Amino acid sequence: MAPSMALKAKMYVKRGTNAPWYKGRELTDEQRDRFRATTLASQAAKAKALRGECELPKHPIPLANFDPLKLMPKLTPNGLTALSLFSGCGGLDIGFDRAGYSHIASYDILPEAEEV
């Protein structure tokens, strides 16, 4: 007999290794030690970053090899407007501008986005 919908829903609410659908992986001691070391290193790096102890920028910042304004010619205005939420550095805003839209406003919660 197939389980009822309510029973199925209840089964999938369970989390972790006790869930009926969980199937553990067979790992060698070497693999388990490597995963454990990676986890501990990741936790330590996150804690260090949260304390503000990492060097800025943490990763190299790539420089653009092209000019986006030359990639897409500016089209004639189409009479439509755009409101940009989560604008970041404004790449999508530039695309809408080049496509003929006019902007009402651009917003982002990160203070660094205002500096661009």
Secondary structure as the mmCIF struct_conf table of DSSP 4:
data_model
#
loop_
_struct_conf.conf_type_id
_struct_conf.id
_struct_conf.beg_label_comp_id
_struct_conf.beg_label_asym_id
_struct_conf.beg_label_seq_id
_struct_conf.end_label_comp_id
_struct_conf.end_label_asym_id
_struct_conf.end_label_seq_id
HELX_LH_PP_P HELX_LH_PP_P1 ALA A 2 SER A 4
HELX_RH_AL_P HELX_RH_AL_P1 MET A 5 VAL A 13
HELX_RH_3T_P HELX_RH_3T_P1 GLY A 16 ASN A 18
BEND BEND1 ALA A 19 ALA A 19
TURN_TY1_P TURN_TY1_P1 PRO A 20 TRP A 21
HELX_RH_AL_P HELX_RH_AL_P2 ASP A 29 LEU A 50
TURN_TY1_P TURN_TY1_P2 ARG A 51 GLY A 52
BEND BEND2 CYS A 54 CYS A 54
BEND BEND3 LEU A 56 HIS A 59
HELX_LH_PP_P HELX_LH_PP_P2 PRO A 60 ALA A 64
BEND BEND4 ASN A 65 PHE A 66
HELX_RH_AL_P HELX_RH_AL_P3 PRO A 68 LEU A 71
BEND BEND5 MET A 72 MET A 72
HELX_LH_PP_P HELX_LH_PP_P3 PRO A 73 PRO A 77
BEND BEND6 GLY A 79 GLY A 79
STRN STRN1 THR A 81 SER A 84
BEND BEND7 LEU A 85 PHE A 86
TURN_TY1_P TURN_TY1_P3 GLY A 88 CYS A 89
BEND BEND8 GLY A 90 GLY A 90
HELX_RH_AL_P HELX_RH_AL_P4 GLY A 91 ARG A 98
TURN_TY1_P TURN_TY1_P4 ALA A 99 GLY A 100
STRN STRN2 SER A 102 SER A 106
BEND BEND9 ILE A 109 ILE A 109
HELX_RH_AL_P HELX_RH_AL_P5 PRO A 111 GLU A 114
TURN_TY1_P TURN_TY1_P5 GLU A 115 GLU A 115
#
